Amino acid sequence: MDETEFWEIVDSTREAAEGDPEDQADQLVERLLQLDPDSVLDFSRHFESRYNRAYRWDLWGAAAVLLGGVSDDAFDYFRCWLIGQGREIFEGALHEPDALAELLDEFDPDIDGDGEELGYAADEAYEQLTGVVAPALGIASQPAEPEGTPLDFEDETALAERFPRLSERFGGD
């Protein structure tokens, strides 16, 4: 599976789910069940490599603005959700996290920003296809610490200065 096919699967499942991350995860499992097990592992490698690439302080700060604060686990789920938004939004956010203010049509923190189930979809499909747990993917793990300069997620003023467009559009009260 190449990168184009990976993103086509992500896009088609998001569209079928009408943007609902939980429904998208179900759609993704169903779509992956149409592939052979090796292709499911390829999909998983693409997903994991992007998930690891998004382990960055600046993206974590953007998530904190969007979600009104974000724990370690919530940032993990945010990264899955971000991949689920498709190539344009994912790559745009990596290029400049504050650009999410323009890239996202809308954002409802009660629905959006949590794609936990998307992170498990390939594993679930692989197990359904083969009856066994997916093997190690053979790719590097995420680093011990996020890339970049740490941010103080409790300092709303600093976050607003670092992410002015996100703060203006999606920030607190």
SVG drawing of the C-alpha trace seen along z (x, -y; Angstrom):
<svg xmlns="http://www.w3.org/2000/svg" viewBox="-22 -37 35 54">
<polyline fill="none" stroke="black" stroke-width="0.4" points="0.0,0.0 1.4,-3.4 0.8,-6.7 -1.9,-7.7 -4.0,-4.6 -3.6,-5.1 -5.0,-8.6 -7.8,-7.5 -8.9,-5.0 -8.8,-7.6 -10.7,-10.1 -13.4,-7.7 -14.1,-6.5 -14.3,-10.0 -16.7,-11.0 -18.8,-7.9 -18.9,-8.7 -19.8,-12.3 -16.9,-13.4 -18.0,-11.4 -14.7,-9.8 -16.3,-6.8 -18.3,-6.0 -15.2,-6.6 -13.3,-4.0 -16.1,-1.5 -16.0,-2.4 -12.3,-2.0 -12.4,1.5 -15.0,2.5 -12.9,1.1 -9.7,2.8 -11.5,6.1 -11.7,6.0 -7.9,6.1 -5.4,8.9 -3.6,9.0 -0.3,7.7 -2.1,4.6 -3.7,4.0 -0.3,4.1 0.9,1.6 -2.0,-0.7 -1.0,-0.3 2.6,-1.3 1.4,-4.4 -0.8,-5.3 1.8,-4.7 4.5,-6.7 2.2,-9.7 1.1,-9.3 4.8,-9.4 5.5,-12.4 2.7,-14.3 4.3,-13.8 5.3,-17.5 5.0,-20.2 3.6,-22.7 0.8,-20.4 0.1,-19.5 -0.3,-23.2 -2.7,-23.6 -4.7,-20.6 -4.7,-22.3 -6.3,-25.4 -8.9,-23.4 -9.8,-21.2 -9.5,-23.6 -6.6,-21.6 -5.3,-18.2 -3.7,-15.3 -1.2,-12.8 -3.9,-10.4 -6.1,-13.1 -3.1,-14.2 -2.7,-10.6 -6.3,-10.5 -6.1,-13.9 -3.2,-12.7 -5.3,-9.8 -8.2,-12.2 -5.9,-14.5 -4.8,-11.7 -8.4,-10.8 -9.0,-14.4 -7.0,-13.5 -3.8,-14.5 -4.4,-18.2 -5.4,-18.9 -2.8,-16.6 0.1,-18.0 -1.1,-21.5 -1.2,-21.1 2.3,-19.7 3.6,-22.6 1.9,-25.2 -0.3,-24.1 -2.0,-27.5 -3.2,-27.0 -5.8,-24.6 -7.9,-27.8 -8.3,-27.9 -8.0,-24.3 -10.9,-23.1 -14.4,-24.1 -15.7,-23.6 -14.6,-22.0 -16.9,-20.6 -14.7,-19.6 -17.5,-17.2 -17.2,-15.2 -14.0,-16.2 -10.4,-15.8 -10.8,-12.3 -10.0,-9.6 -8.9,-6.9 -10.8,-4.1 -9.1,-5.1 -5.8,-4.1 -7.1,-0.6 -8.9,0.0 -6.0,1.7 -5.3,4.0 -9.0,4.9 -9.2,5.6 -6.0,7.7 -7.3,9.8 -10.6,10.4 -8.9,11.4 -6.3,13.7 -7.5,14.7 -4.2,13.5 -2.8,10.3 -1.0,8.1 2.8,8.5 5.3,5.7 5.3,3.3 9.1,2.9 9.0,-0.9 10.7,-3.2 8.7,-4.0 7.8,-7.6 10.6,-9.5 10.5,-9.6 9.7,-13.3 7.8,-15.3 9.8,-17.1 10.4,-20.9 10.3,-23.3 8.0,-22.4 5.0,-24.6 3.2,-25.4 -0.4,-24.3 -1.7,-26.0 -0.5,-29.4 -3.5,-30.6 -1.7,-33.9 1.3,-32.1 -0.9,-29.7 -2.9,-32.6 0.4,-34.3 1.8,-31.1 -1.6,-30.2 -3.3,-33.5 -5.6,-32.3 -6.7,-29.2 -7.2,-31.1 -9.3,-33.7 -11.5,-31.2 -11.7,-28.3 -10.2,-29.5 -12.0,-29.7 -14.9,-31.9"/>
</svg>
